[in-house]
Amino acid sequence: LTRPPSKSSKMMLICRKLSDLICPWATSAVLKTMSMTTDDILQKRRNLLSLAESNCLKMAQKFPAEFNQTAKDYLVRVTPNAAR
């Protein structure tokens, strides 16, 4: 188990079996534009790209080929809109 959350920390209490599923080497990065994938900042197969659902839909519609290649090259996590 991880340590209990405090007001200044965003850590959550999770069970050991779930924490074993988390990739220890993946670093999270928020993707807001497709141009971020061409920068040298992100490393393929090491960064976990986080996208909001609305941004994901926009990118997939405007840049389908680039978005497809990004999904192949990176681990991608899409979070649902909070308004649902």
Beta strands, then each sheet from edge to edge (+ up, - down):
strand 1: 27-30
strand 2: 47-52
strand 3: 75-79
sheet 1: 1+ 2+ 3+
end
